Amino acid sequence: MLNPRTGAKELVSQLWRIQADSREKLDEASAGDIVGLVGPKDSVTGDTLCDQNHGILLESITFPESVISMAIEPESSADRKKLDEVLTLMAKQDPTFTRNPSEETGQTIISGMGELHLEIISKRIERDFKLKIRTHRPRVTYRESVCKAADAEGRLERQIAGGNQFAAVRIRIEPTSKSLPVTVINSLKPGDLPEELQTTLVRALKEQLGGSGAVGYPLHDLQVTVLSAEYREGETTEGAIQYAAAMAFRQALDKAGTLLLEPIMKLEVVTPEGFVGNVSADLNSRRAIIVNTEVRGNLVVIDAEAPLATMFGYSNDVRSLSQGRASYSMEPLRFAEAPARVLKEMLG
């Protein structure tokens, strides 16, 4: 079969219908069937597999960004390669799970949808792959944006190896709608800058947007507009444009001010009526906002929005508050401005 995302062929050697209590080998499957395939090596969750002669790419699933991270390492350095292979396999299976090496500590940072998500992944590594690991306390994955719009100019004018280098770039950085990705808008007119240098300029700004802000977290909810650019024939190189763009971006970021965004979780707590007061008071202490309360028979359902940073250990706490009779579910909702004291602590 063909994987249109990679353009590669995948060999499917067996087809199975898998149910809770039985498995049945099949010769074919049709629309609506849920089956297991044996053979594919490079396909991941969300990919389409189709006939090589009738290519089709179905819309992939949109997954939320990870909101919580923790460090993981093998107990034995000899297992480091095996752990890396296991994490690569798990990331293929679960698009909401990511892993990245930390250059500072040498540890691997894994990220997911919540405390329980990372706990399940850790247990799977030990149980299914027989690997002994050490994990370190989960931490919230924040995002950064800007407080206001700001203009800045990056200007390079110097001599290198006996030759002159010149470039000047002026940009505006500003916050955007919460539903839009970080973007670059090129407002230059034809002739303001040679086409190849315009391409270099836009690419350089996109690289800056893909980096981190003042605190070190990914940038979110902002856009950059190229206002103007200057060049000189024979003196303005791609390197000079990249340098000026990076300088303008960092200056604009400093002027606009740092806005720290924290992940807000959608929370549903189901509890017997007699414990509603305890549960509600605890949620209020966690900076949660209760948006709805509904009675379902003998139970009360509380819908709330809560910062992830305050929800660590909630599984044990809600059981204590309800004598073990309450349950809850939690999923990422959006990013919102974090309290000023959190940013102050990070900046020292």
Secondary structure, DSSP 8 states (H G I E B T S, - for coil): -EETTTTEE----EEEEE-SS-EEEES---TT--EEEE--SS--TT---B-TTS-------------EEEEEEESSGGGHHHHHHHHHHHHHH-TT-EEEE-TTTS-EEEEESSHHHHHHHHHHHHHHS---EEE---EE--EEEESS-EEEEEEEEEEETTEEEEEEEEEEEEE--TTS--EEEE---TTSS-HHHHHHHHHHHHHHHTSB-SSSSBB-SEEEEEEEEE--TTT--HHHHHHHHHHHHHHHHHHH-EEEEEEEEEEEEEEEGGGHHHHHHHHHHTT-EEEEEEEETTEEEEEEEEEGGG-TTHHHHHHHHTTT--EEEEEEEEEEE--HHHHHHHH-
